[in-house]
Protein backbone atom coordinates (compact mmCIF):
# COMPACT_ATOMS: atom_id res chain seq x y z
CA UNK A 1 0.00 0.00 0.00
CA UNK A 2 1.04 3.53 -0.68
CA UNK A 3 -0.32 7.06 -0.81
CA UNK A 4 -1.25 8.49 -4.19
CA UNK A 5 -2.17 12.04 -5.15
CA UNK A 6 -4.48 12.71 -8.07
CA UNK A 7 -3.44 15.76 -10.09
CA UNK A 8 -5.68 17.69 -12.46
CA UNK A 9 -4.80 19.24 -15.84
CA UNK A 10 -3.00 22.08 -14.00
CA UNK A 11 -0.96 19.65 -11.85
CA UNK A 12 -2.95 20.61 -8.74
CA UNK A 13 -3.68 17.84 -6.24
CA UNK A 14 -7.41 17.13 -6.00
CA UNK A 15 -7.45 13.90 -3.97
CA UNK A 16 -5.07 11.76 -1.93
CA UNK A 17 -5.83 8.07 -1.37
CA UNK A 18 -4.25 4.91 0.03
CA UNK A 19 -3.93 2.23 -2.65
CA UNK A 20 -1.67 -0.35 -4.23
CA UNK A 21 0.23 0.59 -7.38
CA UNK A 22 -1.52 -2.32 -9.10
CA UNK A 23 -4.92 -0.74 -8.36
CA UNK A 24 -3.79 2.64 -9.70
CA UNK A 25 -2.52 0.91 -12.84
CA UNK A 26 -5.97 -0.60 -13.53
CA UNK A 27 -7.37 2.84 -14.34
CA UNK A 28 -10.35 2.24 -12.05
CA UNK A 29 -9.87 5.76 -10.66
CA UNK A 30 -8.94 7.40 -13.95
CA UNK A 31 -5.77 7.74 -15.96
CA UNK A 32 -2.88 6.21 -13.97
CA UNK A 33 -0.62 8.99 -15.29
CA UNK A 34 -2.61 11.44 -13.15
CA UNK A 35 -1.82 9.57 -9.92
CA UNK A 36 1.55 10.38 -8.33
CA UNK A 37 2.85 8.49 -5.33
CA UNK A 38 3.50 10.63 -2.28
CA UNK A 39 5.29 9.88 0.97
CA UNK A 40 3.55 10.45 4.28
CA UNK A 41 6.91 11.11 5.96
CA UNK A 42 8.17 13.36 3.14
CA UNK A 43 11.04 11.00 2.33
CA UNK A 44 10.51 11.57 -1.40
CA UNK A 45 8.92 14.26 -3.57
CA UNK A 46 9.81 16.84 -0.91
CA UNK A 47 6.69 16.47 1.20
CA UNK A 48 3.41 14.66 1.57
CA UNK A 49 0.92 15.90 -1.02
CA UNK A 50 -2.14 17.71 0.22
CA UNK A 51 -5.24 18.89 -1.60
CA UNK A 52 -4.37 22.16 -3.32
CA UNK A 53 -0.65 21.40 -3.57
CA UNK A 54 0.99 21.54 -6.98
CA UNK A 55 3.08 18.77 -8.49
CA UNK A 56 6.18 19.97 -10.37
CA UNK A 57 6.96 17.10 -12.74
CA UNK A 58 10.36 18.48 -13.79
CA UNK A 59 11.60 18.69 -10.20
CA UNK A 60 9.46 15.71 -9.09
CA UNK A 61 8.22 17.52 -5.96
CA UNK A 62 4.95 18.57 -4.39
CA UNK A 63 4.75 22.29 -3.58
CA UNK A 64 2.51 23.79 -0.91
CA UNK A 65 0.06 26.49 -2.01
CA UNK A 66 1.50 29.99 -2.12
CA UNK A 67 0.68 31.54 1.28
CA UNK A 68 0.66 35.17 0.09
CA UNK A 69 0.90 36.83 -3.34
CA UNK A 70 4.18 38.56 -2.44
CA UNK A 71 6.00 35.36 -1.48
CA UNK A 72 8.30 33.63 -3.97
CA UNK A 73 9.45 30.06 -4.40
CA UNK A 74 13.11 29.43 -3.61
CA UNK A 75 15.48 26.85 -5.10
CA UNK A 76 14.38 24.30 -2.45
CA UNK A 77 10.70 24.73 -3.41
CA UNK A 78 9.85 26.57 -0.19
CA UNK A 79 7.89 29.84 -0.14
CA UNK A 80 9.86 32.83 1.12
CA UNK A 81 8.57 36.19 2.30
CA UNK A 82 10.09 39.27 0.65
CA UNK A 83 11.43 40.23 4.09
CA UNK A 84 13.22 37.71 6.35
CA UNK A 85 11.49 36.60 9.54
CA UNK A 86 12.83 38.59 12.53
CA UNK A 87 15.34 36.69 14.65
CA UNK A 88 14.69 38.29 18.03
CA UNK A 89 12.89 35.46 19.85
CA UNK A 90 9.46 37.02 19.48
CA UNK A 91 6.52 35.64 17.51
CA UNK A 92 5.43 37.39 14.31
CA UNK A 93 2.75 37.01 11.65
CA UNK A 94 2.95 38.14 8.04
CA UNK A 95 0.98 41.27 7.06
CA UNK A 96 0.46 41.24 3.30
CA UNK A 97 -0.93 44.79 3.27
CA UNK A 98 2.34 46.25 4.57
CA UNK A 99 4.62 43.47 3.28
CA UNK A 100 6.11 43.12 6.72
CA UNK A 101 6.21 40.93 9.79
CA UNK A 102 4.12 42.27 12.68
CA UNK A 103 4.36 41.22 16.30
CA UNK A 104 1.88 38.48 17.12
CA UNK A 105 -0.78 40.04 19.35
CA UNK A 106 -1.42 36.95 21.52
CA UNK A 107 0.60 34.94 24.03
CA UNK A 108 3.61 32.99 22.81
Backbone torsions as a table, in degrees:
resi	resn	phi	psi	omega
1	UNK	NA	148.1	177.2
2	UNK	-147.9	179.1	178.3
3	UNK	-107.8	133.4	-177.6
4	UNK	-130.0	135.2	178.5
5	UNK	-104.9	131.0	175.5
6	UNK	-90.6	128.6	178.1
7	UNK	-111.7	144.4	179.2
8	UNK	-88.7	-170.6	-176.8
9	UNK	-64.7	-15.7	176.9
10	UNK	-102.1	11.2	-179.0
11	UNK	66.2	26.2	177.2
12	UNK	-96.5	134.6	179.8
13	UNK	-70.1	126.8	179.3
14	UNK	-109.8	-24.3	-176.8
15	UNK	-154.0	148.4	171.9
16	UNK	-129.9	129.6	-178.6
17	UNK	-131.7	165.7	171.5
18	UNK	-102.9	125.8	-178.5
19	UNK	-160.6	167.8	171.5
20	UNK	-87.9	149.4	176.6
21	UNK	-56.3	-37.6	-179.8
22	UNK	-59.9	-40.1	177.9
23	UNK	-65.1	-45.3	178.2
24	UNK	-57.5	-43.5	-177.4
25	UNK	-64.8	-20.3	179.3
26	UNK	-70.2	-21.5	-177.2
27	UNK	81.4	8.1	-179.2
28	UNK	-60.3	-26.9	179.2
29	UNK	-110.4	23.6	-179.9
30	UNK	105.6	-176.7	-176.8
31	UNK	-54.8	119.9	179.2
32	UNK	-57.0	-25.8	179.3
33	UNK	-66.3	-18.8	180.0
34	UNK	-92.9	6.2	177.3
35	UNK	-112.9	119.6	-177.5
36	UNK	-116.3	128.7	179.2
37	UNK	-67.5	140.8	178.4
38	UNK	-128.1	159.0	-175.6
39	UNK	-113.0	122.2	-178.2
40	UNK	-62.0	-27.8	179.1
41	UNK	-97.4	5.9	177.7
42	UNK	71.5	18.9	-176.6
43	UNK	-74.0	-15.0	171.5
44	UNK	-146.8	158.7	-176.2
45	UNK	59.7	36.1	175.2
46	UNK	69.1	-53.9	-176.2
47	UNK	-157.7	164.8	177.8
48	UNK	-63.8	133.3	-179.2
49	UNK	-73.3	139.3	174.7
50	UNK	-125.1	159.8	177.4
51	UNK	-59.2	130.8	-178.0
52	UNK	95.5	-13.0	175.9
53	UNK	-71.0	161.9	177.2
54	UNK	-112.6	141.5	175.5
55	UNK	-100.8	122.7	175.5
56	UNK	-98.3	103.8	-175.0
57	UNK	-65.8	-36.1	-178.6
58	UNK	-64.5	-43.9	179.8
59	UNK	-87.8	-14.7	-178.4
60	UNK	58.9	50.6	179.3
61	UNK	-137.9	154.5	169.9
62	UNK	-96.8	136.1	-176.5
63	UNK	-117.8	131.1	177.7
64	UNK	-63.8	156.8	176.3
65	UNK	-61.4	148.0	179.3
66	UNK	-64.7	122.3	-175.0
67	UNK	-71.2	-33.7	-179.4
68	UNK	-145.9	150.2	-179.1
69	UNK	-59.1	-29.6	-176.9
70	UNK	-80.5	-13.5	-176.4
71	UNK	-79.8	147.4	-179.2
72	UNK	-122.2	155.6	-179.3
73	UNK	-86.1	129.5	179.6
74	UNK	-90.9	-177.7	-176.7
75	UNK	-65.6	-19.1	177.8
76	UNK	-94.9	7.5	179.9
77	UNK	66.2	35.7	173.6
78	UNK	-114.3	143.1	178.8
79	UNK	-78.6	135.4	179.8
80	UNK	-123.7	136.1	175.6
81	UNK	-70.7	155.4	178.3
82	UNK	-69.0	-13.1	178.7
83	UNK	-127.5	130.5	-179.9
84	UNK	-61.0	149.2	177.0
85	UNK	-64.4	133.7	179.2
86	UNK	-59.8	143.6	-177.8
87	UNK	-114.1	58.5	-177.7
88	UNK	-121.0	12.6	177.3
89	UNK	83.3	-3.2	178.4
90	UNK	-96.4	165.9	-178.4
91	UNK	-100.8	133.0	-178.0
92	UNK	-127.7	158.1	171.9
93	UNK	-125.4	152.5	-179.1
94	UNK	-79.9	135.2	175.3
95	UNK	-114.9	103.6	-176.6
96	UNK	-65.3	-31.1	-178.3
97	UNK	-64.1	-35.8	-178.9
98	UNK	-106.5	-1.6	-177.0
99	UNK	52.0	48.8	-178.9
100	UNK	-150.0	163.1	174.2
101	UNK	-86.3	134.3	177.4
102	UNK	-120.4	146.4	-178.5
103	UNK	-58.7	131.7	179.6
104	UNK	-64.1	129.3	-174.0
105	UNK	-77.8	-10.9	-176.4
106	UNK	-101.2	-174.4	178.0
107	UNK	-70.9	153.5	179.1
108	UNK	-70.8	NA	NA
